[in-house]
Amino acid sequence: MPGFRVTERSVATNTLANLQVNLQKNQDLQNQLSSGKQITKASDSPGGAVIAMQTRSDMATLNQYSRNGDDGMGWLNQADTALTSASTQLNRARELVLTGMSSGTGGDPQAREAIAQEMDNLRGSLLDLANTTYLDRPIFGGTTAGNIAYDQNGVYKGDTGQVNRTIGANATVRVDTDAASVFGADPDNVFTTLGQIADDLRNNPAALQGDLAKVDTAQKRVQTGLSGVGSRYNQVSQMQQAAENRVLDLRTQLSNVEDIDLPKTITELSLQQTAYQAALAATAKVVQPSLVDFLR
């Protein structure tokens, strides 16, 4: 069979093509070392690029869950602080009622007036706590667009909407607190109760026994509310921690897909540079003057 004809031009062309391949490998390794990534575009590794994109998408979702958790814990922290203070205020209200009861109907009117004034102050303080806000939104006001949950008369101005935060793929937690469940429903809420106690201290001390029972009921509502807030806070905190832990795992997986093995890449680059130098030397020997050049 006749063989292919080998010419100086074909030898030179093939040699230069191989030299170009070596040069391209050298450049690829240098790019990997300078960027620290083995995948900088999809064509570098189509399968790896798909995995990297999915991993980044999952990380973005989990980071959003974590941010939602931060916001939710902000709401719940405010509620916990407000209700803890409210519980303290109601304890004081109970003490005042007992003091008024010990005075009896024949007690000093001026002393009962002083107690009544402190009760009025407690009512105002509780109203301020009930209007506690987080990021300018009342935490006991539902989804109201207003900036208060109760007016100065103790009338609820919020709504029954719920503020929820998604903290997991199948986990949504309410982060506001239902006002009626902790302060009582209008018109028999805690503010009405404290106002009535102040009036009874001034005008009807015999009714204080019944008022005491109402204060105890109000205190139980607040304590139950505190328990619920604490439970939701723990749930949000645990879900947020789980999301952050998962992000760390995904970051490791992403690094395994995208990042270079530094010692291995340095070794490969050194070998490739040696190979390139050898190719240059071989090319220099192949591309020699032809017989025609000598005849000239």
FENWOZI-V536815 format. One line per field, one symbol per residue. burial: 1 if it has 16 or more other ideal C-beta (glycine too) atoms within 10 Angstrom, else 0. Layout:
burial=???
//
This chain:
burial=00000000000000100000010011011001000011100000100010110010011001001101101110110111011011101100110110111010001000010011011101101110111101001111110100011100010111000010101100101011101001110000111111111101110010010011011001101100110110011011001101100110010001001101000010011001000100100000000000000000
//
